[in-house]
């Protein structure tokens, strides 16, 4: 990806010109993907997490494939006073460069003045999906760097208590670990605060702290990892939030209780969680 498209497209250094045909403020090319010559960015937007429906071929039919992740939108316009290219030339440049980089072209649409294409690339451990909608005088690019959303909203103590009272358990998202490790990341603290508040407000409540993983890796390793992660949560609640350790029991469930498909990044993110399960004696 580092040099993606450089061999196939001519990179353009953008400078001020007559007609003020300069890149819109705050815009930039997507890293590693250059633009067609004699173009400037007329519209730009970047969202940390979004979704886009990519057209793809499904046999002889077209379907929409929603992909979630960091979303970059760029509209390039041809500069005035330069020879016009063609929509076909634009998408062929991108398609050829994508294939050279090991990517896969998933869709192409042909009309008299409009060409569209979707292709998919690998970038490190993630996928990058690209959609080009090209005309003679301009073209638009939608790029999604596929990834699972980082959970930022945590269920508060009252909602946790309500879920446990009604169902006997509550799923906690917002407790984070590095891949393959059991050390709590600093951004877990807001979730731990709410768990601590809930337990402090319900002093008779005892809970299993149940760790869950996705299905990446072997089951035995994930069982051990989920047990260690559950114990890390107990240690943090006891040492930093004043909850008696004998009110909590760690249990590692590994990959054995998924709540979503493990075939997608989004599903795997939902399966990596911590549950609080009430220990009910009567």
C-alpha positions as CSV (number, residue, x, y, z in Angstrom):
1,X,0.0,0.0,0.0
2,X,2.9,2.4,0.7
3,X,3.6,2.9,-3.0
4,X,0.1,1.9,-4.2
5,X,-0.7,3.6,-7.5
6,X,2.6,5.4,-7.8
7,X,3.7,3.3,-10.7
8,X,0.4,3.6,-12.5
9,X,-0.7,7.2,-11.8
10,X,1.3,10.4,-12.0
11,X,1.4,12.1,-8.7
12,X,0.6,15.8,-8.8
13,X,2.1,18.4,-6.5
14,X,-0.7,20.8,-5.9
15,X,0.1,24.5,-6.2
16,X,-1.9,27.7,-6.4
17,X,-3.0,28.5,-9.9
18,X,-5.2,31.1,-11.6
19,X,-8.9,30.2,-11.2
20,X,-8.1,29.2,-7.6
21,X,-8.2,25.5,-8.5
22,X,-6.4,24.4,-5.3
23,X,-7.3,21.6,-3.0
24,X,-10.0,22.5,-0.5
25,X,-8.7,23.4,2.9
26,X,-8.0,20.4,5.1
27,X,-8.1,17.9,2.3
28,X,-5.5,15.3,1.3
29,X,-5.1,12.2,-0.9
30,X,-5.7,8.9,0.9
31,X,-2.2,7.7,2.0
32,X,-0.6,5.6,-0.8
33,X,-3.3,6.3,-3.4
34,X,-2.4,9.1,-5.8
35,X,-4.8,11.1,-8.1
36,X,-5.1,11.4,-11.8
37,X,-2.9,14.2,-13.3
38,X,-4.3,17.8,-13.6
39,X,-6.9,17.4,-10.9
40,X,-7.6,19.1,-7.6
41,X,-9.7,18.2,-4.6
42,X,-13.0,20.2,-4.7
43,X,-14.7,18.3,-1.9
44,X,-13.4,16.2,1.0
45,X,-14.7,14.6,4.2
46,X,-13.2,12.1,6.6
47,X,-15.1,10.2,9.3
48,X,-13.4,8.1,11.9
49,X,-16.2,5.5,11.8
50,X,-18.9,5.2,9.2
51,X,-20.5,2.8,6.7
52,X,-20.7,2.8,2.9
53,X,-22.7,0.5,0.6
54,X,-20.3,-0.7,-2.1
55,X,-21.8,-2.1,-5.3
56,X,-20.4,-5.6,-6.1
57,X,-21.2,-8.3,-8.5
58,X,-23.2,-11.3,-7.3
59,X,-23.2,-13.7,-10.2
60,X,-24.9,-11.7,-13.0
61,X,-26.6,-9.4,-10.5
62,X,-25.5,-6.3,-8.7
63,X,-25.8,-6.0,-4.9
64,X,-24.8,-3.6,-2.2
65,X,-22.1,-4.7,0.3
66,X,-22.1,-2.5,3.4
67,X,-18.6,-2.0,4.9
68,X,-17.8,-0.2,8.2
69,X,-14.7,1.6,9.2
70,X,-12.8,4.9,8.7
71,X,-14.5,6.6,5.7
72,X,-12.7,9.0,3.4
73,X,-14.6,10.8,0.6
74,X,-12.8,12.8,-2.1
75,X,-14.1,14.6,-5.2
76,X,-11.4,15.4,-7.8
77,X,-12.1,18.0,-10.6
78,X,-10.2,18.3,-13.8
79,X,-8.4,21.7,-14.0
80,X,-9.7,24.2,-16.5
81,X,-7.6,24.7,-19.6
82,X,-6.2,21.1,-19.8
83,X,-7.3,18.4,-22.2
84,X,-10.1,16.3,-20.8
85,X,-9.5,12.7,-20.1
86,X,-12.2,10.0,-20.0
87,X,-14.1,8.2,-17.3
88,X,-12.8,4.9,-18.7
89,X,-9.2,6.2,-18.4
90,X,-9.7,7.1,-14.8
91,X,-11.2,3.8,-13.6
92,X,-8.7,1.7,-15.7
93,X,-5.8,3.5,-14.0
94,X,-7.2,2.7,-10.6
95,X,-8.1,-0.9,-11.5
96,X,-4.7,-1.7,-13.0
97,X,-2.9,-0.2,-10.0
98,X,-5.2,-2.1,-7.6
99,X,-4.4,-5.4,-9.4
100,X,-0.7,-4.6,-9.4
101,X,-0.9,-4.1,-5.6
102,X,-2.6,-7.5,-5.2
103,X,-6.1,-6.1,-5.0
104,X,-9.3,-7.5,-6.4
105,X,-11.8,-5.7,-8.7
106,X,-15.3,-6.5,-7.5
107,X,-17.5,-4.4,-9.8
108,X,-17.6,-2.3,-12.9
109,X,-20.4,-0.2,-14.4
110,X,-20.3,1.1,-18.0
111,X,-22.4,4.0,-19.4
112,X,-21.7,6.5,-22.2
113,X,-20.3,9.2,-19.9
114,X,-20.0,7.5,-16.6
115,X,-17.9,4.6,-15.3
116,X,-17.9,3.1,-11.8
117,X,-15.8,0.5,-10.1
118,X,-15.3,-1.1,-6.7
119,X,-12.1,-2.8,-5.7
120,X,-10.6,-4.3,-2.5
121,X,-7.1,-4.1,-1.2
122,X,-5.1,-5.5,1.8
123,X,-3.4,-3.0,4.1
124,X,-1.4,-4.6,6.8
125,X,-4.0,-6.7,8.7
126,X,-7.0,-4.8,7.4
127,X,-9.0,-4.4,4.2
128,X,-9.4,-1.2,2.2
129,X,-12.5,-0.9,0.0
130,X,-12.5,1.7,-2.8
131,X,-15.4,2.9,-5.0
132,X,-14.7,5.2,-8.0
133,X,-17.5,7.1,-9.7
134,X,-16.0,8.8,-12.7
135,X,-17.2,11.3,-15.3
136,X,-15.3,13.3,-17.9
137,X,-14.7,16.4,-15.8
138,X,-14.6,15.0,-12.3
139,X,-14.6,11.8,-10.3
140,X,-15.5,10.8,-6.7
141,X,-13.7,8.3,-4.5
142,X,-15.2,6.6,-1.4
143,X,-12.6,4.7,0.7
144,X,-13.4,2.6,3.8
145,X,-10.6,1.2,5.8
146,X,-12.5,-1.7,7.3
147,X,-12.4,-2.0,11.0
148,X,-14.6,-2.6,14.0
149,X,-15.8,0.4,15.9
150,X,-14.1,1.4,19.1
151,X,-16.8,1.3,21.7
152,X,-17.0,4.7,23.4
153,X,-20.4,4.7,25.2
154,X,-20.5,2.6,28.3
155,X,-23.6,1.3,30.0
156,X,-23.9,3.2,33.3
157,X,-24.3,1.6,36.8
158,X,-28.1,2.0,36.9
159,X,-28.5,0.2,33.5
160,X,-26.2,-2.6,34.6
161,X,-28.2,-3.1,37.8
162,X,-31.4,-3.1,35.9
163,X,-30.2,-5.7,33.4
164,X,-28.9,-8.0,36.1
165,X,-32.2,-7.7,38.0
166,X,-34.2,-8.5,34.9
167,X,-32.1,-11.1,33.1
168,X,-29.4,-12.1,35.6
169,X,-26.5,-10.8,33.6
170,X,-25.2,-7.8,31.6
171,X,-22.7,-7.6,28.7
172,X,-20.0,-5.0,29.2
173,X,-18.4,-3.4,26.2
174,X,-15.6,-0.8,26.8
175,X,-13.2,-3.1,28.7
176,X,-10.1,-3.3,26.4
177,X,-7.1,-5.5,26.1
178,X,-4.3,-5.7,23.5
179,X,-4.5,-8.7,21.2
180,X,-3.5,-11.9,23.0
181,X,-2.9,-10.1,26.3
182,X,-4.8,-9.8,29.6
183,X,-3.5,-6.4,30.8
184,X,-6.3,-3.9,31.0
185,X,-5.8,-0.9,28.7
186,X,-6.2,2.6,30.2
187,X,-9.3,3.4,28.1
188,X,-11.1,0.6,30.1
189,X,-11.3,2.8,33.2
190,X,-14.7,4.5,32.5
191,X,-16.4,1.0,32.2
192,X,-14.6,-0.2,35.4
193,X,-15.8,3.0,37.2
194,X,-19.5,2.1,36.3
195,X,-19.1,-1.5,37.3
196,X,-17.6,-0.4,40.6
197,X,-20.5,2.0,41.2
198,X,-23.0,-0.7,40.5
199,X,-21.4,-3.2,42.8
200,X,-21.0,-0.7,45.6
201,X,-24.6,0.3,45.3
202,X,-25.7,-3.3,45.5
203,X,-23.6,-4.7,48.4
204,X,-25.4,-8.1,48.6
205,X,-24.7,-8.8,44.9
206,X,-22.1,-11.4,44.0
207,X,-21.2,-11.9,40.4
208,X,-19.2,-14.1,38.0
209,X,-16.9,-12.0,35.9
210,X,-17.0,-13.9,32.6
211,X,-14.5,-13.3,29.9
212,X,-15.3,-14.0,26.2
213,X,-13.1,-14.0,23.1
214,X,-13.6,-14.3,19.4
215,X,-12.6,-17.4,17.5
216,X,-9.2,-16.2,16.2
217,X,-6.6,-18.6,17.5
218,X,-7.0,-22.0,19.1
219,X,-9.8,-22.7,21.6
220,X,-7.6,-23.8,24.5
221,X,-5.5,-20.6,24.2
222,X,-8.7,-18.5,24.1
223,X,-10.1,-20.2,27.2
224,X,-6.9,-19.4,29.1
225,X,-6.8,-15.8,27.8
226,X,-10.4,-15.2,28.7
227,X,-9.9,-16.5,32.3
228,X,-6.9,-14.2,32.7
229,X,-8.8,-11.2,31.4
230,X,-11.7,-11.9,33.8
231,X,-9.2,-12.1,36.6
232,X,-7.6,-8.8,35.6
233,X,-11.1,-7.1,35.8
234,X,-11.5,-8.5,39.4
235,X,-8.0,-7.3,40.4
236,X,-8.8,-3.8,39.1
237,X,-12.2,-3.6,40.8
238,X,-10.7,-4.8,44.1
239,X,-7.5,-2.7,44.1
240,X,-8.8,0.5,42.5
241,X,-12.5,0.6,43.2
242,X,-12.8,-0.9,46.7
243,X,-14.9,-4.0,45.7
244,X,-14.3,-7.0,47.9
245,X,-12.6,-9.7,45.8
246,X,-14.8,-12.4,47.5
247,X,-17.8,-11.0,45.8
248,X,-16.5,-11.8,42.3
249,X,-15.5,-15.1,40.6
250,X,-13.5,-15.2,37.4
251,X,-14.6,-17.5,34.6
252,X,-13.1,-17.8,31.1
253,X,-15.6,-18.9,28.5
254,X,-13.3,-18.4,25.5
255,X,-15.1,-18.5,22.2
256,X,-18.0,-20.7,23.3
257,X,-20.8,-18.1,23.8
258,X,-20.8,-15.8,20.7
259,X,-23.5,-13.2,20.3
260,X,-22.6,-12.5,16.6
261,X,-20.9,-14.2,13.7
262,X,-17.2,-14.6,13.9
263,X,-16.9,-14.3,10.1
264,X,-16.7,-10.5,10.2
265,X,-14.7,-7.9,12.1
266,X,-17.9,-6.4,13.4
267,X,-19.1,-9.7,14.8
268,X,-15.8,-10.6,16.4
269,X,-15.7,-7.2,18.1
270,X,-19.1,-8.0,19.7
271,X,-17.9,-11.4,20.8
272,X,-14.9,-9.9,22.7
273,X,-16.6,-8.8,25.8
274,X,-17.0,-9.2,29.6
275,X,-20.2,-10.3,31.2
276,X,-21.4,-9.9,34.7
277,X,-23.5,-12.8,35.8
278,X,-25.4,-12.8,39.1
279,X,-24.5,-15.6,41.5
280,X,-28.0,-16.4,42.8
281,X,-28.2,-18.9,45.7
282,X,-32.0,-19.1,45.9
